[in-house]
């Protein structure tokens, strides 16, 4: 198989550009858990999501990226 194809797999049709993300609201308690867990385990989103009832790893990651990315910080009203 071509090395270029292995390095850069095609995106699935289900992937969404980060520009299209909607803001995820978290309670103060959820934010606290996410922040503390991130300091302990880093980007292990599934592990963090296991500590936040009702949240998926994808939601946790998206929330973290939006909260800690300069682009999204400027978008807040």
PyMOL Python script that loads the backbone (N, CA, C, O; Angstrom):
from pymol import cmd

cmd.read_pdbstr("""\
ATOM      1  N   UNK A   1       0.856  -1.191   0.000  1.00  0.00           N
ATOM      2  CA  UNK A   1       0.000   0.000   0.000  1.00  0.00           C
ATOM      3  C   UNK A   1       0.890   1.238   0.000  1.00  0.00           C
ATOM      4  O   UNK A   1       1.972   1.237   0.587  1.00  0.00           O
ATOM      5  N   UNK A   2       0.429   2.277  -0.656  1.00  0.00           N
ATOM      6  CA  UNK A   2       1.173   3.519  -0.764  1.00  0.00           C
ATOM      7  C   UNK A   2       1.326   4.168   0.615  1.00  0.00           C
ATOM      8  O   UNK A   2       0.357   4.267   1.369  1.00  0.00           O
ATOM      9  N   UNK A   3       2.538   4.608   0.939  1.00  0.00           N
ATOM     10  CA  UNK A   3       2.797   5.203   2.259  1.00  0.00           C
ATOM     11  C   UNK A   3       1.979   6.464   2.485  1.00  0.00           C
ATOM     12  O   UNK A   3       1.535   6.730   3.602  1.00  0.00           O
ATOM     13  N   UNK A   4       1.782   7.234   1.436  1.00  0.00           N
ATOM     14  CA  UNK A   4       1.001   8.469   1.563  1.00  0.00           C
ATOM     15  C   UNK A   4      -0.430   8.161   1.988  1.00  0.00           C
ATOM     16  O   UNK A   4      -0.992   8.863   2.829  1.00  0.00           O
ATOM     17  N   UNK A   5      -1.014   7.131   1.421  1.00  0.00           N
ATOM     18  CA  UNK A   5      -2.382   6.761   1.782  1.00  0.00           C
ATOM     19  C   UNK A   5      -2.462   6.299   3.236  1.00  0.00           C
ATOM     20  O   UNK A   5      -3.455   6.563   3.914  1.00  0.00           O
ATOM     21  N   UNK A   6      -1.437   5.619   3.716  1.00  0.00           N
ATOM     22  CA  UNK A   6      -1.441   5.165   5.103  1.00  0.00           C
ATOM     23  C   UNK A   6      -1.311   6.342   6.055  1.00  0.00           C
ATOM     24  O   UNK A   6      -1.928   6.354   7.120  1.00  0.00           O
ATOM     25  N   UNK A   7      -0.514   7.327   5.676  1.00  0.00           N
ATOM     26  CA  UNK A   7      -0.285   8.472   6.545  1.00  0.00           C
ATOM     27  C   UNK A   7      -1.498   9.385   6.634  1.00  0.00           C
ATOM     28  O   UNK A   7      -1.772   9.959   7.689  1.00  0.00           O
ATOM     29  N   UNK A   8      -2.221   9.520   5.540  1.00  0.00           N
ATOM     30  CA  UNK A   8      -3.327  10.460   5.480  1.00  0.00           C
ATOM     31  C   UNK A   8      -4.603   9.754   5.040  1.00  0.00           C
ATOM     32  O   UNK A   8      -5.001   9.854   3.879  1.00  0.00           O
ATOM     33  N   UNK A   9      -5.240   9.048   5.954  1.00  0.00           N
ATOM     34  CA  UNK A   9      -6.472   8.345   5.579  1.00  0.00           C
ATOM     35  C   UNK A   9      -7.579   9.336   5.245  1.00  0.00           C
ATOM     36  O   UNK A   9      -7.577  10.469   5.725  1.00  0.00           O
ATOM     37  N   UNK A  10      -8.516   8.900   4.424  1.00  0.00           N
ATOM     38  CA  UNK A  10      -9.650   9.749   4.062  1.00  0.00           C
ATOM     39  C   UNK A  10     -10.529   9.985   5.285  1.00  0.00           C
ATOM     40  O   UNK A  10     -10.677   9.114   6.142  1.00  0.00           O
ATOM     41  N   UNK A  11     -11.105  11.175   5.345  1.00  0.00           N
ATOM     42  CA  UNK A  11     -12.042  11.483   6.424  1.00  0.00           C
ATOM     43  C   UNK A  11     -13.370  10.811   6.125  1.00  0.00           C
ATOM     44  O   UNK A  11     -13.783  10.713   4.970  1.00  0.00           O
ATOM     45  N   UNK A  12     -14.025  10.355   7.165  1.00  0.00           N
ATOM     46  CA  UNK A  12     -15.350   9.756   6.967  1.00  0.00           C
ATOM     47  C   UNK A  12     -16.365  10.864   6.746  1.00  0.00           C
ATOM     48  O   UNK A  12     -16.129  12.012   7.122  1.00  0.00           O
ATOM     49  N   UNK A  13     -17.481  10.528   6.146  1.00  0.00           N
ATOM     50  CA  UNK A  13     -18.520  11.520   5.870  1.00  0.00           C
ATOM     51  C   UNK A  13     -19.171  12.018   7.151  1.00  0.00           C
ATOM     52  O   UNK A  13     -19.876  13.026   7.128  1.00  0.00           O
ATOM     53  N   UNK A  14     -18.949  11.332   8.268  1.00  0.00           N
ATOM     54  CA  UNK A  14     -19.561  11.726   9.535  1.00  0.00           C
ATOM     55  C   UNK A  14     -18.734  12.766  10.285  1.00  0.00           C
ATOM     56  O   UNK A  14     -19.236  13.390  11.219  1.00  0.00           O
ATOM     57  N   UNK A  15     -17.468  12.962   9.890  1.00  0.00           N
ATOM     58  CA  UNK A  15     -16.637  13.940  10.572  1.00  0.00           C
ATOM     59  C   UNK A  15     -17.151  15.336  10.282  1.00  0.00           C
ATOM     60  O   UNK A  15     -17.607  15.629   9.176  1.00  0.00           O
ATOM     61  N   UNK A  16     -17.073  16.192  11.288  1.00  0.00           N
ATOM     62  CA  UNK A  16     -17.573  17.554  11.162  1.00  0.00           C
ATOM     63  C   UNK A  16     -16.424  18.505  11.440  1.00  0.00           C
ATOM     64  O   UNK A  16     -15.636  18.289  12.361  1.00  0.00           O
ATOM     65  N   UNK A  17     -16.331  19.545  10.650  1.00  0.00           N
ATOM     66  CA  UNK A  17     -15.307  20.560  10.856  1.00  0.00           C
ATOM     67  C   UNK A  17     -15.500  21.196  12.229  1.00  0.00           C
ATOM     68  O   UNK A  17     -16.631  21.390  12.674  1.00  0.00           O
ATOM     69  N   UNK A  18     -14.397  21.521  12.896  1.00  0.00           N
ATOM     70  CA  UNK A  18     -14.494  22.138  14.221  1.00  0.00           C
ATOM     71  C   UNK A  18     -15.173  23.499  14.161  1.00  0.00           C
ATOM     72  O   UNK A  18     -15.684  23.972  15.176  1.00  0.00           O
ATOM     73  N   UNK A  19     -15.189  24.137  12.996  1.00  0.00           N
ATOM     74  CA  UNK A  19     -15.856  25.424  12.846  1.00  0.00           C
ATOM     75  C   UNK A  19     -17.362  25.259  13.006  1.00  0.00           C
ATOM     76  O   UNK A  19     -18.046  26.197  13.416  1.00  0.00           O
ATOM     77  N   UNK A  20     -17.883  24.081  12.689  1.00  0.00           N
ATOM     78  CA  UNK A  20     -19.316  23.820  12.757  1.00  0.00           C
ATOM     79  C   UNK A  20     -19.775  23.365  14.141  1.00  0.00           C
ATOM     80  O   UNK A  20     -20.970  23.153  14.345  1.00  0.00           O
ATOM     81  N   UNK A  21     -18.865  23.213  15.088  1.00  0.00           N
ATOM     82  CA  UNK A  21     -19.234  22.736  16.413  1.00  0.00           C
ATOM     83  C   UNK A  21     -20.132  23.723  17.121  1.00  0.00           C
ATOM     84  O   UNK A  21     -19.946  24.936  17.028  1.00  0.00           O
ATOM     85  N   UNK A  22     -21.110  23.185  17.832  1.00  0.00           N
ATOM     86  CA  UNK A  22     -21.943  24.015  18.693  1.00  0.00           C
ATOM     87  C   UNK A  22     -21.333  23.988  20.086  1.00  0.00           C
ATOM     88  O   UNK A  22     -20.702  23.005  20.476  1.00  0.00           O
ATOM     89  N   UNK A  23     -21.521  25.058  20.826  1.00  0.00           N
ATOM     90  CA  UNK A  23     -20.980  25.151  22.174  1.00  0.00           C
ATOM     91  C   UNK A  23     -21.620  24.100  23.067  1.00  0.00           C
ATOM     92  O   UNK A  23     -22.833  23.893  23.034  1.00  0.00           O
ATOM     93  N   UNK A  24     -20.801  23.449  23.854  1.00  0.00           N
ATOM     94  CA  UNK A  24     -21.298  22.461  24.814  1.00  0.00           C
ATOM     95  C   UNK A  24     -21.296  23.114  26.191  1.00  0.00           C
ATOM     96  O   UNK A  24     -20.269  23.603  26.663  1.00  0.00           O
ATOM     97  N   UNK A  25     -22.445  23.112  26.814  1.00  0.00           N
ATOM     98  CA  UNK A  25     -22.561  23.684  28.155  1.00  0.00           C
ATOM     99  C   UNK A  25     -22.309  22.589  29.192  1.00  0.00           C
ATOM    100  O   UNK A  25     -22.858  21.490  29.102  1.00  0.00           O
ATOM    101  N   UNK A  26     -21.488  22.902  30.157  1.00  0.00           N
ATOM    102  CA  UNK A  26     -21.186  21.982  31.254  1.00  0.00           C
ATOM    103  C   UNK A  26     -21.480  22.695  32.566  1.00  0.00           C
ATOM    104  O   UNK A  26     -21.333  23.912  32.670  1.00  0.00           O
ATOM    105  N   UNK A  27     -21.895  21.931  33.556  1.00  0.00           N
ATOM    106  CA  UNK A  27     -22.098  22.511  34.879  1.00  0.00           C
ATOM    107  C   UNK A  27     -20.733  22.790  35.502  1.00  0.00           C
ATOM    108  O   UNK A  27     -19.712  22.296  35.026  1.00  0.00           O
ATOM    109  N   UNK A  28     -20.726  23.576  36.557  1.00  0.00           N
ATOM    110  CA  UNK A  28     -19.466  23.858  37.264  1.00  0.00           C
ATOM    111  C   UNK A  28     -18.838  22.573  37.779  1.00  0.00           C
ATOM    112  O   UNK A  28     -17.618  22.408  37.747  1.00  0.00           O
ATOM    113  N   UNK A  29     -19.678  21.669  38.252  1.00  0.00           N
ATOM    114  CA  UNK A  29     -19.181  20.389  38.767  1.00  0.00           C
ATOM    115  C   UNK A  29     -18.522  19.580  37.651  1.00  0.00           C
ATOM    116  O   UNK A  29     -17.451  19.005  37.847  1.00  0.00           O
ATOM    117  N   UNK A  30     -19.165  19.536  36.476  1.00  0.00           N
ATOM    118  CA  UNK A  30     -18.589  18.806  35.341  1.00  0.00           C
ATOM    119  C   UNK A  30     -17.259  19.429  34.920  1.00  0.00           C
ATOM    120  O   UNK A  30     -16.285  18.718  34.671  1.00  0.00           O
ATOM    121  N   UNK A  31     -17.225  20.754  34.842  1.00  0.00           N
ATOM    122  CA  UNK A  31     -15.983  21.443  34.472  1.00  0.00           C
ATOM    123  C   UNK A  31     -14.868  21.137  35.462  1.00  0.00           C
ATOM    124  O   UNK A  31     -13.725  20.900  35.070  1.00  0.00           O
ATOM    125  N   UNK A  32     -15.204  21.142  36.738  1.00  0.00           N
ATOM    126  CA  UNK A  32     -14.219  20.852  37.774  1.00  0.00           C
ATOM    127  C   UNK A  32     -13.656  19.442  37.610  1.00  0.00           C
ATOM    128  O   UNK A  32     -12.443  19.243  37.687  1.00  0.00           O
ATOM    129  N   UNK A  33     -14.528  18.474  37.385  1.00  0.00           N
ATOM    130  CA  UNK A  33     -14.086  17.084  37.192  1.00  0.00           C
ATOM    131  C   UNK A  33     -13.193  16.986  35.966  1.00  0.00           C
ATOM    132  O   UNK A  33     -12.139  16.350  36.010  1.00  0.00           O
ATOM    133  N   UNK A  34     -13.613  17.617  34.863  1.00  0.00           N
ATOM    134  CA  UNK A  34     -12.823  17.563  33.630  1.00  0.00           C
ATOM    135  C   UNK A  34     -11.445  18.179  33.851  1.00  0.00           C
ATOM    136  O   UNK A  34     -10.437  17.597  33.452  1.00  0.00           O
ATOM    137  N   UNK A  35     -11.392  19.338  34.475  1.00  0.00           N
ATOM    138  CA  UNK A  35     -10.102  19.999  34.722  1.00  0.00           C
ATOM    139  C   UNK A  35      -9.187  19.160  35.616  1.00  0.00           C
ATOM    140  O   UNK A  35      -7.996  19.022  35.336  1.00  0.00           O
ATOM    141  N   UNK A  36      -9.743  18.608  36.681  1.00  0.00           N
ATOM    142  CA  UNK A  36      -8.931  17.790  37.590  1.00  0.00           C
ATOM    143  C   UNK A  36      -8.457  16.512  36.919  1.00  0.00           C
ATOM    144  O   UNK A  36      -7.301  16.119  37.074  1.00  0.00           O
ATOM    145  N   UNK A  37      -9.341  15.865  36.177  1.00  0.00           N
ATOM    146  CA  UNK A  37      -8.966  14.628  35.486  1.00  0.00           C
ATOM    147  C   UNK A  37      -7.937  14.895  34.395  1.00  0.00           C
ATOM    148  O   UNK A  37      -7.014  14.103  34.203  1.00  0.00           O
ATOM    149  N   UNK A  38      -8.090  16.012  33.677  1.00  0.00           N
ATOM    150  CA  UNK A  38      -7.127  16.349  32.632  1.00  0.00           C
ATOM    151  C   UNK A  38      -5.724  16.512  33.220  1.00  0.00           C
ATOM    152  O   UNK A  38      -4.737  16.065  32.636  1.00  0.00           O
ATOM    153  N   UNK A  39      -5.655  17.158  34.381  1.00  0.00           N
ATOM    154  CA  UNK A  39      -4.350  17.327  35.035  1.00  0.00           C
ATOM    155  C   UNK A  39      -3.746  15.983  35.431  1.00  0.00           C
ATOM    156  O   UNK A  39      -2.526  15.817  35.428  1.00  0.00           O
ATOM    157  N   UNK A  40      -4.607  15.026  35.770  1.00  0.00           N
ATOM    158  CA  UNK A  40      -4.123  13.706  36.183  1.00  0.00           C
ATOM    159  C   UNK A  40      -3.770  12.785  35.017  1.00  0.00           C
ATOM    160  O   UNK A  40      -2.730  12.127  35.039  1.00  0.00           O
ATOM    161  N   UNK A  41      -4.632  12.736  33.999  1.00  0.00           N
ATOM    162  CA  UNK A  41      -4.468  11.724  32.945  1.00  0.00           C
ATOM    163  C   UNK A  41      -4.221  12.283  31.554  1.00  0.00           C
ATOM    164  O   UNK A  41      -3.984  11.517  30.620  1.00  0.00           O
ATOM    165  N   UNK A  42      -4.270  13.598  31.394  1.00  0.00           N
ATOM    166  CA  UNK A  42      -4.042  14.181  30.077  1.00  0.00           C
ATOM    167  C   UNK A  42      -5.235  14.009  29.160  1.00  0.00           C
ATOM    168  O   UNK A  42      -6.381  14.157  29.587  1.00  0.00           O
ATOM    169  N   UNK A  43      -4.966  13.693  27.880  1.00  0.00           N
ATOM    170  CA  UNK A  43      -6.027  13.669  26.866  1.00  0.00           C
ATOM    171  C   UNK A  43      -6.740  12.327  26.749  1.00  0.00           C
ATOM    172  O   UNK A  43      -7.208  11.978  25.665  1.00  0.00           O
ATOM    173  N   UNK A  44      -6.830  11.597  27.794  1.00  0.00           N
ATOM    174  CA  UNK A  44      -7.547  10.317  27.787  1.00  0.00           C
ATOM    175  C   UNK A  44      -9.037  10.600  27.994  1.00  0.00           C
ATOM    176  O   UNK A  44      -9.593  10.406  29.075  1.00  0.00           O
ATOM    177  N   UNK A  45      -9.662  11.073  26.893  1.00  0.00           N
ATOM    178  CA  UNK A  45     -11.037  11.556  26.957  1.00  0.00           C
ATOM    179  C   UNK A  45     -12.020  10.490  27.408  1.00  0.00           C
ATOM    180  O   UNK A  45     -12.952  10.802  28.149  1.00  0.00           O
ATOM    181  N   UNK A  46     -11.849   9.253  26.993  1.00  0.00           N
ATOM    182  CA  UNK A  46     -12.773   8.187  27.398  1.00  0.00           C
ATOM    183  C   UNK A  46     -12.689   7.948  28.904  1.00  0.00           C
ATOM    184  O   UNK A  46     -13.706   7.716  29.556  1.00  0.00           O
ATOM    185  N   UNK A  47     -11.495   8.005  29.445  1.00  0.00           N
ATOM    186  CA  UNK A  47     -11.314   7.833  30.884  1.00  0.00           C
ATOM    187  C   UNK A  47     -11.982   8.980  31.647  1.00  0.00           C
ATOM    188  O   UNK A  47     -12.645   8.763  32.661  1.00  0.00           O
ATOM    189  N   UNK A  48     -11.796  10.195  31.145  1.00  0.00           N
ATOM    190  CA  UNK A  48     -12.417  11.368  31.774  1.00  0.00           C
ATOM    191  C   UNK A  48     -13.942  11.264  31.679  1.00  0.00           C
ATOM    192  O   UNK A  48     -14.650  11.531  32.650  1.00  0.00           O
ATOM    193  N   UNK A  49     -14.440  10.872  30.499  1.00  0.00           N
ATOM    194  CA  UNK A  49     -15.892  10.764  30.305  1.00  0.00           C
ATOM    195  C   UNK A  49     -16.502   9.739  31.249  1.00  0.00           C
ATOM    196  O   UNK A  49     -17.663   9.869  31.636  1.00  0.00           O
ATOM    197  N   UNK A  50     -15.743   8.733  31.619  1.00  0.00           N
ATOM    198  CA  UNK A  50     -16.234   7.738  32.564  1.00  0.00           C
ATOM    199  C   UNK A  50     -16.504   8.311  33.941  1.00  0.00           C
ATOM    200  O   UNK A  50     -17.220   7.708  34.740  1.00  0.00           O
ATOM    201  N   UNK A  51     -15.931   9.479  34.222  1.00  0.00           N
ATOM    202  CA  UNK A  51     -16.126  10.140  35.515  1.00  0.00           C
ATOM    203  C   UNK A  51     -17.206  11.222  35.466  1.00  0.00           C
ATOM    204  O   UNK A  51     -17.598  11.771  36.495  1.00  0.00           O
ATOM    205  N   UNK A  52     -17.683  11.520  34.244  1.00  0.00           N
ATOM    206  CA  UNK A  52     -18.710  12.553  34.078  1.00  0.00           C
ATOM    207  C   UNK A  52     -19.969  11.874  33.532  1.00  0.00           C
ATOM    208  O   UNK A  52     -20.072  11.647  32.326  1.00  0.00           O
ATOM    209  N   UNK A  53     -20.912  11.552  34.394  1.00  0.00           N
ATOM    210  CA  UNK A  53     -22.108  10.816  33.975  1.00  0.00           C
ATOM    211  C   UNK A  53     -22.862  11.507  32.834  1.00  0.00           C
ATOM    212  O   UNK A  53     -23.087  12.717  32.860  1.00  0.00           O
ATOM    213  N   UNK A  54     -23.241  10.713  31.840  1.00  0.00           N
ATOM    214  CA  UNK A  54     -24.039  11.225  30.735  1.00  0.00           C
ATOM    215  C   UNK A  54     -23.272  11.932  29.643  1.00  0.00           C
ATOM    216  O   UNK A  54     -23.876  12.460  28.709  1.00  0.00           O
ATOM    217  N   UNK A  55     -21.947  11.957  29.739  1.00  0.00           N
ATOM    218  CA  UNK A  55     -21.133  12.637  28.727  1.00  0.00           C
ATOM    219  C   UNK A  55     -20.272  11.622  27.990  1.00  0.00           C
ATOM    220  O   UNK A  55     -19.765  10.665  28.575  1.00  0.00           O
ATOM    221  N   UNK A  56     -20.117  11.857  26.679  1.00  0.00           N
ATOM    222  CA  UNK A  56     -19.270  10.974  25.880  1.00  0.00           C
ATOM    223  C   UNK A  56     -17.862  11.543  25.802  1.00  0.00           C
ATOM    224  O   UNK A  56     -17.630  12.712  26.110  1.00  0.00           O
ATOM    225  N   UNK A  57     -16.931  10.699  25.387  1.00  0.00           N
ATOM    226  CA  UNK A  57     -15.547  11.141  25.213  1.00  0.00           C
ATOM    227  C   UNK A  57     -15.471  12.266  24.181  1.00  0.00           C
ATOM    228  O   UNK A  57     -14.688  13.203  24.335  1.00  0.00           O
ATOM    229  N   UNK A  58     -16.286  12.171  23.131  1.00  0.00           N
ATOM    230  CA  UNK A  58     -16.289  13.187  22.091  1.00  0.00           C
ATOM    231  C   UNK A  58     -16.771  14.537  22.631  1.00  0.00           C
ATOM    232  O   UNK A  58     -16.223  15.581  22.276  1.00  0.00           O
ATOM    233  N   UNK A  59     -17.793  14.513  23.485  1.00  0.00           N
ATOM    234  CA  UNK A  59     -18.280  15.758  24.087  1.00  0.00           C
ATOM    235  C   UNK A  59     -17.225  16.379  24.987  1.00  0.00           C
ATOM    236  O   UNK A  59     -17.024  17.593  24.970  1.00  0.00           O
ATOM    237  N   UNK A  60     -16.554  15.550  25.773  1.00  0.00           N
ATOM    238  CA  UNK A  60     -15.523  16.041  26.685  1.00  0.00           C
ATOM    239  C   UNK A  60     -14.381  16.672  25.888  1.00  0.00           C
ATOM    240  O   UNK A  60     -13.918  17.765  26.214  1.00  0.00           O
ATOM    241  N   UNK A  61     -13.932  15.978  24.847  1.00  0.00           N
ATOM    242  CA  UNK A  61     -12.830  16.497  24.030  1.00  0.00           C
ATOM    243  C   UNK A  61     -13.230  17.812  23.358  1.00  0.00           C
ATOM    244  O   UNK A  61     -12.470  18.780  23.379  1.00  0.00           O
ATOM    245  N   UNK A  62     -14.421  17.841  22.763  1.00  0.00           N
ATOM    246  CA  UNK A  62     -14.886  19.055  22.087  1.00  0.00           C
ATOM    247  C   UNK A  62     -14.988  20.216  23.073  1.00  0.00           C
ATOM    248  O   UNK A  62     -14.574  21.336  22.772  1.00  0.00           O
ATOM    249  N   UNK A  63     -15.548  19.937  24.265  1.00  0.00           N
ATOM    250  CA  UNK A  63     -15.651  20.968  25.297  1.00  0.00           C
ATOM    251  C   UNK A  63     -14.267  21.492  25.656  1.00  0.00           C
ATOM    252  O   UNK A  63     -14.063  22.703  25.741  1.00  0.00           O
ATOM    253  N   UNK A  64     -13.308  20.581  25.868  1.00  0.00           N
ATOM    254  CA  UNK A  64     -11.947  20.970  26.261  1.00  0.00           C
ATOM    255  C   UNK A  64     -11.294  21.819  25.166  1.00  0.00           C
ATOM    256  O   UNK A  64     -10.698  22.860  25.444  1.00  0.00           O
ATOM    257  N   UNK A  65     -11.415  21.361  23.931  1.00  0.00           N
ATOM    258  CA  UNK A  65     -10.792  22.092  22.828  1.00  0.00           C
ATOM    259  C   UNK A  65     -11.408  23.477  22.664  1.00  0.00           C
ATOM    260  O   UNK A  65     -10.697  24.457  22.443  1.00  0.00           O
ATOM    261  N   UNK A  66     -12.717  23.552  22.772  1.00  0.00           N
ATOM    262  CA  UNK A  66     -13.381  24.845  22.613  1.00  0.00           C
ATOM    263  C   UNK A  66     -13.059  25.777  23.780  1.00  0.00           C
ATOM    264  O   UNK A  66     -12.921  26.984  23.586  1.00  0.00           O
ATOM    265  N   UNK A  67     -12.942  25.242  24.956  1.00  0.00           N
ATOM    266  CA  UNK A  67     -12.660  26.051  26.143  1.00  0.00           C
ATOM    267  C   UNK A  67     -11.206  26.550  26.148  1.00  0.00           C
ATOM    268  O   UNK A  67     -10.919  27.621  26.683  1.00  0.00           O
ATOM    269  N   UNK A  68     -10.301  25.781  25.558  1.00  0.00           N
ATOM    270  CA  UNK A  68      -8.876  26.090  25.652  1.00  0.00           C
ATOM    271  C   UNK A  68      -8.242  26.510  24.325  1.00  0.00           C
ATOM    272  O   UNK A  68      -7.016  26.559  24.219  1.00  0.00           O
ATOM    273  N   UNK A  69      -9.054  26.813  23.318  1.00  0.00           N
ATOM    274  CA  UNK A  69      -8.547  27.215  22.012  1.00  0.00           C
ATOM    275  C   UNK A  69      -8.787  28.704  21.837  1.00  0.00           C
ATOM    276  O   UNK A  69      -9.898  29.182  22.066  1.00  0.00           O
ATOM    277  N   UNK A  70      -7.763  29.442  21.435  1.00  0.00           N
ATOM    278  CA  UNK A  70      -7.872  30.892  21.279  1.00  0.00           C
ATOM    279  C   UNK A  70      -8.971  31.297  20.307  1.00  0.00           C
ATOM    280  O   UNK A  70      -9.643  32.305  20.525  1.00  0.00           O
ATOM    281  N   UNK A  71      -9.167  30.525  19.233  1.00  0.00           N
ATOM    282  CA  UNK A  71     -10.209  30.864  18.261  1.00  0.00           C
ATOM    283  C   UNK A  71     -11.572  30.901  18.918  1.00  0.00           C
ATOM    284  O   UNK A  71     -12.333  31.847  18.713  1.00  0.00           O
ATOM    285  N   UNK A  72     -11.895  29.882  19.707  1.00  0.00           N
ATOM    286  CA  UNK A  72     -13.210  29.790  20.324  1.00  0.00           C
ATOM    287  C   UNK A  72     -13.355  30.765  21.483  1.00  0.00           C
ATOM    288  O   UNK A  72     -14.463  31.224  21.760  1.00  0.00           O
ATOM    289  N   UNK A  73     -12.270  31.089  22.162  1.00  0.00           N
ATOM    290  CA  UNK A  73     -12.350  32.067  23.251  1.00  0.00           C
ATOM    291  C   UNK A  73     -12.825  33.406  22.726  1.00  0.00           C
ATOM    292  O   UNK A  73     -13.564  34.118  23.407  1.00  0.00           O
ATOM    293  N   UNK A  74     -12.402  33.756  21.509  1.00  0.00           N
ATOM    294  CA  UNK A  74     -12.819  35.004  20.886  1.00  0.00           C
ATOM    295  C   UNK A  74     -14.250  34.997  20.415  1.00  0.00           C
ATOM    296  O   UNK A  74     -14.828  36.060  20.186  1.00  0.00           O
ATOM    297  N   UNK A  75     -14.844  33.813  20.262  1.00  0.00           N
ATOM    298  CA  UNK A  75     -16.212  33.674  19.770  1.00  0.00           C
ATOM    299  C   UNK A  75     -17.257  33.813  20.869  1.00  0.00           C
ATOM    300  O   UNK A  75     -18.435  34.019  20.579  1.00  0.00           O
ATOM    301  N   UNK A  76     -16.839  33.702  22.124  1.00  0.00           N
ATOM    302  CA  UNK A  76     -17.799  33.791  23.236  1.00  0.00           C
ATOM    303  C   UNK A  76     -18.395  35.169  23.301  1.00  0.00           C
ATOM    304  O   UNK A  76     -17.710  36.162  23.053  1.00  0.00           O
ATOM    305  N   UNK A  77     -19.657  35.239  23.629  1.00  0.00           N
ATOM    306  CA  UNK A  77     -20.318  36.550  23.756  1.00  0.00           C
ATOM    307  C   UNK A  77     -20.304  37.030  25.177  1.00  0.00           C
ATOM    308  O   UNK A  77     -20.815  38.111  25.468  1.00  0.00           O
TER     309      UNK A  77
END
""", "prot")
cmd.dss("prot")
cmd.show_as("cartoon", "prot")
cmd.util.cbc("prot")
cmd.orient("prot")
